[in-house]
């Protein structure tokens, strides 16, 4: 099973995000202007925004603000990243909106090359650029007149948990980080699921990716594996391993489906991850605090457990009883928002 899981992870793992119901119904309810997988809260103000990262790629984001906000004052702010392969209209949007209900200015953004953000070719994945995209969010928020630039934190879900930590290792403007269902994409791509990849398997994988680069060059476009269906489906295909089945349940079915959430990234994107550690300097985030959140039944627990061990104080680990990996995307009855609010209120005071 390990080999099958590794192959499936490398092809399909680039996926994660969040939501809850019929996009069409919400769009109709909101005069075709609301395209999220969750309802707009009556406690927030929503605004679509865009801004460049340092590579000149224009990022698209949804900004959520408390409805009773006084723009003559300054507020704490949060940059929220999507699950790997997800878009801001899913889980990241749920986190950003909920934290705005609790007094924070928050943006949920699409990573470069994905969703509504710019960048060509489409669906590239880059550990360096995805980490940079968190810092670009800090650039944007810190120049809003109603945001206190000394009180900006980050939330990373799934794959973006690793990217948020990577950004914080060098960007001192990120004063606190919280991760939920964190995935270390560099580790899983280089070492395989639960570090089970042998040296021979890694060499074979990298050799195949090198060959694919020649094919991409000759074709004039990178190979993009088949993604999730463009329309939500009602069942999980037979034969999927348990991890892929869980992702399918979220991304391909009505629970979290969004047409811009393709899933897999271009095949040769994996070369960069195999050469780019994400958490090698996690200890240097201290004395800025980190909150790690994981589900009791999450298949991804080992990423969070190992990151927690490697991080220095102040740090905290919250285990959500009964929660699987994807449950921390959209299950608002399971996501510990009270804890997130208390953590960032203290860290960004």
C-alpha positions in Angstrom: 0.0 0.0 0.0 2.9 2.4 0.8 4.0 2.5 -2.9 0.5 3.1 -4.1 -0.1 5.8 -1.6 3.2 7.5 -2.6 2.3 7.5 -6.2 -1.2 8.8 -5.5 0.1 11.4 -3.1 2.5 12.8 -5.7 -0.2 12.9 -8.3 -3.2 13.9 -6.3 -2.0 15.1 -2.9 -1.7 18.7 -4.2 -5.1 19.2 -2.8 -6.8 20.7 0.2 -9.2 23.4 1.1 -12.7 24.0 2.5 -16.4 24.7 2.3 -19.9 23.4 2.7 -22.7 23.5 0.1 -24.0 24.4 -3.3 -22.0 27.1 -5.0 -24.8 27.6 -7.5 -27.3 28.2 -4.7 -25.1 30.8 -3.0 -24.4 32.6 -6.3 -28.1 32.8 -7.0 -28.9 34.0 -3.5 -26.2 36.7 -3.8 -27.0 37.9 -7.3 -24.2 35.9 -8.9 -21.5 37.8 -6.9 -20.9 35.2 -4.1 -18.9 32.2 -5.3 -17.8 30.7 -2.0 -18.6 27.2 -0.6 -19.9 28.9 2.5 -22.4 31.6 3.3 -21.5 35.2 3.7 -21.7 36.2 7.4 -23.9 39.2 8.3 -21.2 40.1 10.8 -18.5 41.0 8.3 -17.8 43.1 5.3 -16.2 41.3 2.3 -14.0 42.9 -0.4 -12.1 41.4 -3.3 -8.6 42.8 -3.4 -5.4 42.2 -5.4 -1.7 43.1 -4.9 1.7 42.0 -6.3 4.2 39.7 -4.8 7.9 40.4 -5.1 8.0 38.5 -8.4 5.5 40.9 -9.9 2.7 38.2 -9.9 -0.7 39.7 -9.0 -2.4 37.8 -6.2 -6.1 37.7 -5.7 -7.6 37.7 -2.2 -10.8 38.0 -0.3 -10.6 40.5 2.6 -12.9 40.1 5.5 -13.4 42.9 8.0 -15.6 43.2 11.1 -18.9 44.8 10.2 -18.7 47.3 13.1 -15.1 48.2 12.3 -14.0 51.8 12.8 -11.6 52.5 9.9 -10.1 55.4 11.8 -8.6 52.9 14.2 -6.0 50.2 13.7 -6.7 46.5 14.0 -4.8 43.2 14.1 -4.7 41.3 10.9 -4.2 37.8 9.5 -3.0 36.2 6.3 -4.7 32.9 5.6 -3.4 30.3 3.1 -5.4 27.6 1.4 -5.0 23.8 1.7 -2.6 22.5 -1.0 -4.4 22.7 -4.3 -7.4 24.5 -2.8 -8.7 28.0 -3.4 -9.6 31.0 -1.3 -13.4 30.3 -1.8 -13.1 27.1 0.3 -11.5 26.5 3.7 -9.2 29.5 3.8 -12.2 31.8 3.4 -14.0 30.1 6.3 -11.1 30.8 8.6 -10.7 34.4 7.4 -14.4 35.2 7.7 -14.7 33.6 11.1 -11.6 35.5 12.4 -13.1 38.7 11.0 -16.3 38.0 13.0 -14.0 38.0 16.1 -12.4 41.4 15.4 -9.5 40.7 13.0 -8.9 42.0 9.5 -8.2 38.8 7.5 -7.4 37.9 3.9 -7.7 34.5 2.3 -5.6 34.4 -0.9 -5.0 32.3 -4.0 -1.4 31.2 -4.4 0.5 32.4 -7.5 -0.4 30.5 -10.7 -3.6 29.2 -9.1 -7.2 30.2 -8.6 -7.8 33.9 -9.6 -4.2 34.9 -9.0 -1.8 35.6 -11.9 1.2 33.7 -13.1 1.8 31.5 -16.1 1.8 28.6 -16.8 -1.2 27.8 -14.7 -1.2 25.3 -11.8 2.5 25.6 -11.1 3.5 24.8 -7.5 6.6 26.5 -6.0 7.7 26.2 -2.3 9.6 29.4 -2.5 6.9 31.4 -4.3 4.1 30.0 -2.2 6.1 31.0 1.0 6.7 34.5 -0.6 2.9 34.8 -1.2 2.5 34.9 2.6 4.9 37.8 2.9 3.1 39.6 0.0 0.0 39.4 2.1 1.8 41.0 4.9 3.0 43.8 2.5 -0.7 44.4 1.5 -2.1 44.3 5.0 0.6 46.4 6.6 -0.1 49.2 4.2 -3.8 49.4 5.0 -4.5 52.5 7.1 -6.8 50.5 9.4 -4.3 47.7 10.1 -1.6 47.8 12.8 1.5 46.6 10.9 3.1 45.4 14.1 0.1 43.1 14.8 0.0 40.7 11.8 -0.1 36.9 12.0 -0.6 34.0 9.6 -2.7 30.9 9.4 -1.7 28.0 7.2 -4.0 25.1 6.4 -2.6 21.8 5.2 0.1 22.5 2.7 0.0 26.2 3.4 0.8 25.4 7.0 4.4 24.6 5.9 4.5 27.7 3.7 3.4 29.9 6.5 6.1 28.5 8.8 8.7 28.9 6.0 7.7 32.5 5.5 7.9 33.3 9.3 11.4 31.8 9.5 12.7 34.9 7.6 9.9 37.4 7.7 10.0 39.0 11.2 6.9 41.0 10.4 4.8 37.8 11.0 4.3 38.0 14.7 2.5 34.7 15.3 1.6 31.6 13.2 -1.1 29.0 13.5 -1.3 25.8 11.4 -4.2 23.4 11.0 -3.8 19.9 9.5 -0.3 20.9 8.5 1.5 19.1 5.6 5.2 19.4 5.0 5.0 19.1 1.2 8.7 19.1 0.7 9.2 16.2 3.1 6.5 14.0 1.6 7.6 14.6 -2.0 11.2 14.0 -1.3 10.9 11.2 1.2 7.5 9.6 0.4 4.6 8.9 2.7 5.8 8.5 6.3 9.4 8.7 5.0 9.1 5.3 3.3 10.8 6.2 0.0 14.1 4.5 -0.7 17.1 6.2 -2.3 16.6 4.2 -5.4 12.9 5.2 -5.6 13.9 8.9 -5.2 16.5 8.6 -7.9 13.9 7.0 -10.2 11.4 9.7 -9.5 13.8 12.5 -10.1 15.1 10.8 -13.3 11.5 10.6 -14.6 10.9 14.3 -13.7 14.0 15.2 -15.6 12.8 13.4 -18.6 9.4 15.1 -18.3 11.1 18.5 -18.4 12.4 17.7 -22.0 8.9 16.6 -22.9 7.4 19.8 -21.5 10.0 21.9 -23.4 9.3 20.2 -26.7 5.5 20.5 -26.1 5.7 24.1 -25.1 3.6 23.5 -22.0 4.1 21.5 -18.8 2.3 18.3 -18.1 -0.7 18.8 -15.8 -2.1 15.6 -14.3 -5.9 15.2 -14.5 -7.6 17.0 -11.6 -10.9 16.9 -9.8 -14.1 17.0 -11.8 -15.3 20.4 -12.8 -18.7 19.5 -11.5 -19.3 17.9 -8.1 -19.9 14.2 -8.1 -21.9 12.0 -5.7 -19.5 9.2 -4.9 -15.9 8.2 -4.4 -14.4 6.1 -7.2 -13.7 2.5 -6.3 -10.1 1.5 -5.7 -8.8 4.8 -4.2 -6.6 4.4 -1.2 -7.9 5.9 2.1 -5.9 9.1 1.8 -7.0 9.9 -1.7 -10.6 8.9 -0.8 -10.6 11.5 1.9 -9.4 14.3 -0.4 -11.9 13.2 -3.0 -14.7 13.5 -0.4 -13.8 17.1 0.1 -12.6 18.4 -3.3 -14.8 16.4 -5.7 -18.1 16.1 -3.8 -20.6 18.8 -2.8 -19.0 19.3 0.6 -16.1 21.4 -0.7 -16.1 21.3 -4.5 -15.1 24.5 -6.3 -14.5 24.7 -10.1 -11.2 26.6 -9.7 -9.8 24.0 -7.2 -8.1 21.7 -9.8 -6.1 19.6 -7.4 -2.8 18.4 -8.8 -0.1 20.8 -9.9 2.2 20.5 -13.0 4.3 17.3 -12.7 7.7 19.0 -12.7 6.7 21.2 -9.8 7.8 18.3 -7.6 11.4 18.9 -8.5 11.5 22.1 -6.6 10.0 20.6 -3.5 12.5 17.7 -3.5 15.2 20.4 -3.3 13.7 22.9 -1.0 13.2 22.0 2.8 10.4 23.9 4.4 11.0 23.6 8.1 14.8 23.5 8.4 14.8 26.7 10.4 11.5 26.4 12.4 13.4 26.8 15.7 14.3 30.4 14.7 10.6 31.5 14.7 11.0 31.7 18.5 10.2 33.8 20.5 7.3 34.4 18.2 4.6 31.9 19.2 3.3 29.0 17.1 -0.1 27.2 17.5 -0.3 23.8 16.0 -3.8 22.3 15.5 -4.3 18.7 14.3 -7.1 16.2 14.2 -7.0 13.2 16.5 -7.7 10.9 13.5 -5.8 12.9 10.9 -3.6 10.8 8.6 -1.2 13.8 8.5 -0.6 13.9 12.3 3.1 13.0 12.0 3.9 16.3 10.2 2.5 18.4 13.0 3.9 16.2 15.7 7.4 16.4 14.3 7.1 20.2 13.6 6.0 20.8 17.2 9.0 18.9 18.5 11.4 20.9 16.4 9.9 24.3 17.2 11.0 26.2 20.3 8.9 27.8 22.9 6.5 29.5 22.9 4.5 26.8 21.2 1.3 24.9 21.7 -0.3 21.8 20.3 -4.1 21.3 20.1 -5.5 17.9 19.2 -9.2 18.0 18.1 -11.0 14.9 19.3 -12.4 12.7 16.5 -11.3 15.0 13.7 -9.8 13.8 10.4 -7.4 15.8 8.2 -10.1 17.4 6.1 -12.4 18.1 9.0 -10.2 21.1 9.9 -10.9 22.6 6.5 -14.6 23.3 7.0 -16.1 21.7 10.1 -16.8 24.9 12.1 -18.1 22.7 14.9 -14.7 21.1 15.2 -12.2 23.9 14.2 -11.2 25.4 17.6 -11.9 29.0 16.7 -12.1 30.1 20.3 -8.5 28.9 20.7 -7.4 30.7 17.6 -9.0 33.9 18.8 -7.4 33.6 22.2 -4.0 32.8 20.7 -3.9 35.7 18.2 -5.5 38.1 20.7 -2.6 37.4 23.1 0.1 37.1 20.5 -0.9 40.3 18.6 -1.7 42.4 21.6 
